[in-house]
Amino acid sequence: MKSSLQEETIDLSNLVQPVASVGSSGSGAAHPVAPNKEKAGLEQLFNELVEQIPPPLQAGLLHVFTELRQLLAYCALIEDDITQERDLRRAVTIFRAIHKRALSLIEKTNALAVQARARQQALSEALEGTGFALRHELRRVFEGGALSQGAPTGTPLSRSELTRAYGLLNNCFQQSTITLAQVFDPTLNGNALFEDHKLKQEQSITLYRELTLLLHKIRRVESGAGILQKLYFINSLRQFQRETMHYLMHRDWAEFESFVNEVVKTYDEAGDLAPVFHRFSGYLETLLNHVSMRAVLSDKPMCPTAIIF
């Protein structure tokens, strides 16, 4: 009998019911997530992939895919609250539900990666990358600010802060979904599943531009620069890490961060940065090549010199 996402229903009542009563007016009735084209596309994709998953891993992977879809549904609720300029307390409640649910998913994902290691190495690596990406973005969103668990009651809510947090999480859940699905269907194009194609294109253009600028800067300090110029590059590197790195495929995050840590450590210890910069510049060239081949940039040819100057 064919497996289906319908067999594993995730109850949204634990989120929707209390949320609807926060700052609501009128009847206070819950507002379930309405079916849409994107949601139908995800369900069709998952149901098609299920039959390709080895039986020992099928139940676990079905759970991971289902949870990612539900986390995206939570993000859709947040987007609706932010764009409709509703009471932000409801969005904060949803964010905290996402945090709890995503932490549980990380444990499941990491355990499944260990289980898959002997049979499906590519799947195991994709699951490990997903777990890393989820934890990385949860820390960025929930450590500090109004969304942190230790935030005092009455902490001011910033719509821009919540919008940034929504963007980070929504992007991570989408990218995780596609990364896992591509293990079974490498030709899969995420643009056919998610409707924010234009946003993804803009993010990829931004990523390409910022990587190009970093490469330009590192080549300048490689050719000979004083301590202040090197510090300026390190500050640029940290800014990229904070603001743009999440546009990379999440499988690249750990390696990029290891380079950042090595550069900073070598600088702080007054070590020889030349070999570090040389390896890092080669890595940036590889990243640029990968970004330039993204499907969303297929109709947007990139020219590094045009971007720099």
DAVENQUI-V83000 format. One record per residue. N is the residue number from 0. RES is the residue in one letter. D_FIRST is the distance of its C-alpha to the first C-alpha in Angstrom with 2 decimals. Layout:
# DAVENQUI-V83000
N_RES_D_FIRST ; N_RES_D_FIRST
This chain:
# DAVENQUI-V83000
0_M_0.00 ; 1_K_3.79 ; 2_S_6.42 ; 3_S_9.44 ; 4_L_13.05 ; 5_Q_13.06 ; 6_E_11.58 ; 7_E_14.83 ; 8_T_17.69 ; 9_I_21.10 ; 10_D_23.91 ; 11_L_26.82 ; 12_S_29.19 ; 13_N_30.73 ; 14_L_31.98 ; 15_V_32.53 ; 16_Q_34.35 ; 17_P_37.13 ; 18_V_37.44 ; 19_A_38.11 ; 20_S_41.07 ; 21_V_42.75 ; 22_G_45.46 ; 23_S_43.85 ; 24_S_45.75 ; 25_G_45.24 ; 26_S_42.54 ; 27_G_40.80 ; 28_A_37.38 ; 29_A_34.41 ; 30_H_33.28 ; 31_P_29.52 ; 32_V_28.32 ; 33_A_28.02 ; 34_P_25.22 ; 35_N_26.63 ; 36_K_26.01 ; 37_E_25.77 ; 38_K_23.19 ; 39_A_21.01 ; 40_G_21.49 ; 41_L_20.43 ; 42_E_17.17 ; 43_Q_16.40 ; 44_L_17.54 ; 45_F_15.50 ; 46_N_12.17 ; 47_E_13.32 ; 48_L_14.49 ; 49_V_11.56 ; 50_E_10.17 ; 51_Q_13.81 ; 52_I_14.28 ; 53_P_14.73 ; 54_P_12.49 ; 55_P_15.74 ; 56_L_16.48 ; 57_Q_13.24 ; 58_A_13.74 ; 59_G_17.41 ; 60_L_17.31 ; 61_L_15.00 ; 62_H_17.70 ; 63_V_20.46 ; 64_F_19.30 ; 65_T_18.86 ; 66_E_22.28 ; 67_L_23.92 ; 68_R_22.80 ; 69_Q_24.21 ; 70_L_27.36 ; 71_L_27.84 ; 72_A_27.57 ; 73_Y_30.32 ; 74_C_32.36 ; 75_A_32.11 ; 76_L_33.65 ; 77_I_36.41 ; 78_E_37.11 ; 79_D_37.51 ; 80_D_39.94 ; 81_I_41.96 ; 82_T_42.28 ; 83_Q_43.08 ; 84_E_45.65 ; 85_R_44.47 ; 86_D_45.50 ; 87_L_44.39 ; 88_R_43.90 ; 89_R_40.48 ; 90_A_39.49 ; 91_V_40.80 ; 92_T_38.69 ; 93_I_35.55 ; 94_F_36.67 ; 95_R_37.02 ; 96_A_33.54 ; 97_I_32.28 ; 98_H_34.41 ; 99_K_32.97 ; 100_R_29.34 ; 101_A_29.93 ; 102_L_31.75 ; 103_S_28.78 ; 104_L_26.55 ; 105_I_29.12 ; 106_E_28.80 ; 107_K_25.02 ; 108_T_25.40 ; 109_N_28.18 ; 110_A_26.42 ; 111_L_23.37 ; 112_A_25.92 ; 113_V_27.42 ; 114_Q_24.13 ; 115_A_23.36 ; 116_R_26.95 ; 117_A_26.67 ; 118_R_23.61 ; 119_Q_23.61 ; 120_Q_27.21 ; 121_A_26.81 ; 122_L_24.04 ; 123_S_26.23 ; 124_E_29.19 ; 125_A_27.41 ; 126_L_26.33 ; 127_E_29.90 ; 128_G_31.29 ; 129_T_29.17 ; 130_G_30.40 ; 131_F_33.94 ; 132_A_33.79 ; 133_L_32.52 ; 134_R_35.24 ; 135_H_37.86 ; 136_E_37.33 ; 137_L_37.09 ; 138_R_40.47 ; 139_R_41.95 ; 140_V_40.94 ; 141_F_41.46 ; 142_E_44.45 ; 143_G_47.54 ; 144_G_48.14 ; 145_A_47.00 ; 146_L_43.39 ; 147_S_44.32 ; 148_Q_43.63 ; 149_G_47.36 ; 150_A_48.57 ; 151_P_51.27 ; 152_T_50.70 ; 153_G_52.09 ; 154_T_51.49 ; 155_P_52.00 ; 156_L_48.88 ; 157_S_49.08 ; 158_R_46.98 ; 159_S_47.36 ; 160_E_46.19 ; 161_L_43.06 ; 162_T_42.41 ; 163_R_42.72 ; 164_A_40.38 ; 165_Y_37.79 ; 166_G_38.12 ; 167_L_37.73 ; 168_L_34.59 ; 169_N_32.89 ; 170_N_33.68 ; 171_C_32.40 ; 172_F_29.01 ; 173_Q_28.59 ; 174_Q_29.80 ; 175_S_27.58 ; 176_T_24.48 ; 177_I_25.59 ; 178_T_26.70 ; 179_L_23.37 ; 180_A_21.48 ; 181_Q_24.08 ; 182_V_23.26 ; 183_F_20.21 ; 184_D_21.93 ; 185_P_25.73 ; 186_T_26.57 ; 187_L_25.12 ; 188_N_27.93 ; 189_G_27.97 ; 190_N_30.29 ; 191_A_27.54 ; 192_L_25.75 ; 193_F_28.76 ; 194_E_31.55 ; 195_D_34.42 ; 196_H_35.08 ; 197_K_38.82 ; 198_L_38.93 ; 199_K_37.14 ; 200_Q_39.64 ; 201_E_42.54 ; 202_Q_41.34 ; 203_S_41.03 ; 204_I_44.50 ; 205_T_45.88 ; 206_L_44.33 ; 207_Y_45.78 ; 208_R_49.14 ; 209_E_49.34 ; 210_L_48.32 ; 211_T_50.97 ; 212_L_53.55 ; 213_L_52.73 ; 214_L_53.13 ; 215_H_56.41 ; 216_K_57.67 ; 217_I_56.79 ; 218_R_58.58 ; 219_R_61.61 ; 220_V_61.77 ; 221_E_61.11 ; 222_S_64.19 ; 223_G_66.34 ; 224_A_66.34 ; 225_G_67.97 ; 226_I_66.47 ; 227_L_66.12 ; 228_Q_64.19 ; 229_K_61.80 ; 230_L_61.36 ; 231_Y_60.71 ; 232_F_57.93 ; 233_I_56.37 ; 234_N_56.48 ; 235_S_54.78 ; 236_L_52.11 ; 237_R_51.48 ; 238_Q_51.37 ; 239_F_48.73 ; 240_Q_46.74 ; 241_R_46.96 ; 242_E_46.47 ; 243_T_44.66 ; 244_M_42.83 ; 245_H_39.60 ; 246_Y_39.32 ; 247_L_38.71 ; 248_M_35.25 ; 249_H_34.70 ; 250_R_34.47 ; 251_D_38.18 ; 252_W_39.34 ; 253_A_40.04 ; 254_E_42.06 ; 255_F_43.99 ; 256_E_44.87 ; 257_S_46.02 ; 258_F_48.43 ; 259_V_49.70 ; 260_N_50.32 ; 261_E_52.09 ; 262_V_54.31 ; 263_V_55.28 ; 264_K_55.93 ; 265_T_58.03 ; 266_Y_60.01 ; 267_D_60.63 ; 268_E_61.84 ; 269_A_64.04 ; 270_G_62.25 ; 271_D_62.10 ; 272_L_59.68 ; 273_A_60.26 ; 274_P_57.63 ; 275_V_55.10 ; 276_F_55.73 ; 277_H_55.52 ; 278_R_52.04 ; 279_F_50.90 ; 280_S_52.19 ; 281_G_50.24 ; 282_Y_47.08 ; 283_L_47.77 ; 284_E_48.23 ; 285_T_44.79 ; 286_L_43.23 ; 287_L_45.07 ; 288_N_43.77 ; 289_H_40.14 ; 290_V_40.69 ; 291_S_42.41 ; 292_M_39.33 ; 293_R_37.06 ; 294_A_35.53 ; 295_V_37.15 ; 296_L_40.52 ; 297_S_40.10 ; 298_D_42.44 ; 299_K_44.70 ; 300_P_46.67 ; 301_M_48.07 ; 302_C_51.66 ; 303_P_52.65 ; 304_T_56.36 ; 305_A_55.88 ; 306_I_53.99 ; 307_I_56.54 ; 308_F_59.61
